[in-house]
Amino acid sequence: MTFKYKNVYLNETTIVAGPYEQQGPLAHTFDKTYDNLYFNKKTFEQAESKLIEESVELLLYKVKKIKSDIDIHIGGDLLNQLTATNYASRNIGIPLLGVYSACATSVEGLIVGSNMLDAGQIKNCVVTVSSHNASAEKQFRYPVEYGGPKRLTSTFTSTAGCSAYLSYNRCGVKIDSATVGVVQDLGITDTYHMGAVMAPSAAYVIRKHLVDTKRDANYYDLILTGDLGIYGLNILKELLQTDYHIRINNLEDAATLIFDSDKNKDVHAGGSGPSCLPLVAYGDVMQKMQRGELKKVLLVATGALMSPTMVNQKLSIPAIAHAISLEALV
């Protein structure tokens, strides 16, 4: 399903990132970074909640709003029961809608907020996502202290809290349209190859968006996928060409842009996590659109809906992807 919006704008964004992201090529586009994974908290989970709180505080400062000015907070993360978001929300104090599409949560949140604005139900909203390398590893695989080796196809969960402010105010970038994806499952069971798991869902939603909007593949200056990584991006390109006869010249993946893989071999195939796409989109891409260097951008957040319980039952891993179209105002 594709939605077309009349008067919805992504006015402002903030990024609070961790130490690995701080060492990457896009660090200059972030609002704040930390040089360790604890952020002056006792646990990684508490640290992740702090990322969300600080990103919201910085966002409100930028848009000159206080918490009572915001109609709704839409947020999600990777942890069970949306732990990071819910605990952060205790201090944020804005009515909360928790959302989850794994690493596709960022665009899902933007779609929910845009639909509510377009329907006239709210006048503004804050959309947040977060992920933390150590808290995610502990939940989905092994604690980082375990030191288990990983395959080259593995991705490295990004550490960041990312927030966006949406309203009717004509500034920032325009949210033009959005397409909700369909869960895809090709029977892959390899938990260390999330790019292969998610590539089919990305291919599907890109094609669906282009068909629904009647646009050519190269209508966009940039199509930025979420966290497929090096190998997943190559699989996506092949799927688009062989299954849908679509060749995209301006297709990039956020996972391959966040880290300097030459300096940090731990990242393997690149980044991942709900904050992966916003780490690129809310900083570098947003700034380029405001400068007029990019005019039309399609963000495609990808999510592997992996449950350790179901993987232990030898079931395959389903995936989802959602797309949202942004247009520069300059």
N, C-alpha and C positions, 0 to 999 in steps of 0.2 A: 504494500500500500504506500502511495506517495501523497504527501501533503504539500500544498502550495500556500505560501504565506504572503499577506498583503503589507503588513506594517509591523514587522518584528525585527529587532536589531540586537546584535551582540555588541554592547557598548564598551565593555572593559573586561580584562582578564588579569589574573595573577598566578604566579608560580612560585612555590617554595620547595626547593629541591635538596637532595642529599649529597653526600660526598663524591660518589661516582659520577653523578650528573655535573657536579661542580667542576670536575676535571675534563668534561667533554667540550666539544666545539661550539655548543649553543649556550654555554654558561652565562655569557654576557646578555642574553635575552631574558634571564630569570630575575625575579624580584628579590629573592633571598635564597641563600644556600647555607648548608651546614657541613662541617668537616668531619662529622661522625654520625653514626646511625641512631644514637640515643636522644639527641636533641634536648639534653638535660632532663630526660625522663628516666624512670627506673626500668621500663620494659619497652620492647619494640612496638607493641600494640599501642601503648600510651603515646609513644613518639609519633606514630602515624596519626593519631587523633590530633596531636599538636600541629601537625602539618596542615590539617584541614582548618583548624581554628585560626592559625596565622594567615592562611591564604584568604579566608573570609574577612578577617580584620583589615588586611591590606587592600582588599577589593573595596570594602565599604569606604575606606579612607580615600581611595582614588575617585569614587563616584560621588563623594561628599554626602553619604547617607549614614544613618544610624540604623541599628537592628530593627527598631519599630517601624522604619520606613519600608521594610521588605515584606512583601505579601507571603512568600513561600520560599523554602529552602529545599532543593531537590538534590539528593546526593547518594553516593554509593561507593563501595570499596570491595575488596576481594575476601575479606574475612567473614567467618561464619556469623550469621545474624547481623551483618553490616556493623560489626563491632566498632570500627574506627569512626564511622559516620555517626552512629547513635551516641557514643560517648562524647564526641565533639559537640553534638547538637545540644547536650545538656548545658553547655556554657554559651553556645551561640544564641539559643533562645528564640529562634525563628521557627514557625510551623514547618514540620519536616515531612517530606515524602521520600522514603527510601526506595531506591531502584537498583536492579541488578541485572547485568548482562555480561558478567565477568569483565574482560578487558574491553568490551564494547559499551560499557556503562556510560562513558562520557557523552557519546552522541545520543544514547537513549535519553539521558537527562536533558540534553538540549532540545530533543524532540518533544518531550513531555512539557517542558517550559514554554516552548514556542507554540504548541497547540493550545495551551491554557491562555496565553497572551492573545493569540489569533481569535480565540472564542470570546474574548472580553471578560474572562473569569478573574484575571489578575491584571495588575498594572506593571508589575515587575517581579523578578525572581533571581535568586542566586542558585547556580548549579555547581556542585562540587564533585570531584572524584579524588581518590587517593590510592596509593599502593606503597608498600614498603618491602624492600628486598628480603629482609630477615624475617618479618612476620609472615610473609607469603610462603617463603621456603619452609618455615616451621609447620605451616598448616598443610601444604600440598605435597611436600616431599620429606626432607629431613632438616632439622635445625642446622644453620650454617656452621656451627661449631663441629658438626659431625665430619665435615670435610669430604663428603662423598664426591667422587669424580663425575663429570657430566660429558655427554656426547657433544660433538661439534654443532649438531642441529639444535641444541638447547638454547633458550633465550635467558636473559638476565633481568629479573623483575626490577623495574625502575622504582626509585624512591622519590615521591613528590606528592604534594597536595596542590591541586589546581582548581581555581574557581573562575566562574564567568558570571557577568551581570547582564541580564536580558530585560529589555523594556520596549516601549513605543518610541523612545527618544531617538531621533535620526542622527546617530553618531556611531563611530566604530565601524562595523560592517553590517550589511543587511543579511538576514537569514532568508534565503529565497525559497527553499523547498527542502523536503526531507523524505527519505524512503526507509520504511521499516522492513528489515530482512526476515527471511524464513530460516528456521533451523535446518542445517545441513549435516549429514553424517555419512561419510564414505567408508565407515568401518575401521578407522584407524584406532589403534590401541596404544600407540607409542606416546607415553607422557613426556618424552624428551624431544618431540618434534611437533610442537604446537603450530608451527607455520604450515605444515602439511594439513593439520586438522582444520585450520581456519581459512585457508585459501579458497576452498569451494564456496564458503558463505560470502566471502568478499567478491568473488566473481559473480555470484548470483545477484547480489544487491547492486553492484555497479551496472550490470546489464539491465536490471529491473528499473533502476533510476533513469538510465538513458532512454529506455523504451517509453516509460511513463511520461517523461518530460519532452520526448521527441527531439532529443539532442544528439549530436554527433559525439563520438568518443573524445575528440580533441576540442570540444566546446570549452573545456576548462583549461586554464593555464597550468593547473596542478591538480592531480588526484592523489591525495595522501591517505594511504591505508595505515592501520593502527599498529600492529605489532607482529607482523608476519616474519620479520627477520630476513636475513639474506636468502635462505633457502625457500622460505614460504613465498617471498616476493617473486622468485623465479617460477615457482609452481603456479602462482596466480597469473603471471603473464602467459604461461603455456595454456592454462585453462581458458583464459579469455579468448585466445586465438583459436584453439582447437574446438572448444565447445560452443563458443558464441561468435566466432569470426570477428573479434574486436581486437584491434591493435591500438594501444595507447602509448603515445610518445612521451608524455609528461607524467608518468606514474612513478611515485616514490613511496617508501615505507618509513614511518617514523622510527621504527626500531633500529634501522640502519644509520640513523642520523644523530642519535643522542650521545652515544659513546665514541671514544676514539679507540677502536678495536686494535690498532697497532700498539698502543700503549697499555691497554688493559685486556689481556687475553681471557680474563674471566667471563667477559660478556658473550663469548662464543658467537652465536648467530645474530646478536643484537639485543635490544631492549624488549620489555613486555610489561604487562600490567595496565590497569585502567588509566594510569597517569601517562602512559607512553605516548599516545597520540597528542594529548594536550600539552605535553612538554615541548612539542614542536609547533603545534597549531596555535596555542595561546601566547607563544613568544615570537619566534622567528616568522611564522606565516602571518600572524596578525599584524606585526609591525610592517612587513612587506606590503600587505594589502593597504594599510593606512598611508604608506608612502607611494602607492600606485604602481609598485613593481609587480604585484599580482592583482588581477582584477576579478577572476572567477576561480573559486577553489571548491573542490568536493572532498569533504572529510569522510573517510570510511573507517569507522572503528570496528575492530574484529575481536571476537571473544570465544575462547575455548571453554565450553560449559563442563569443565572437568570436575567430577566428584571423586575423591579418593575412595569412597565407599563403593561406588559403581565400578571404578577401575579394578578394585580388588575382587569384584564379582566377574571380572573378565569381559566387561561390556566395553563397547567402543565409545569414543568421545564425540559428542555433538558440538556444533559451533554455530554462532550467530554473527551477523554483521549488520550495522545500520549506517546510513549515509545522510549527510546534511550538506546543503549547498550554500556557500557564502559568496557575497558579491561586494566588491569595494565601492565606497561612496565617492571616491575621488576620480 
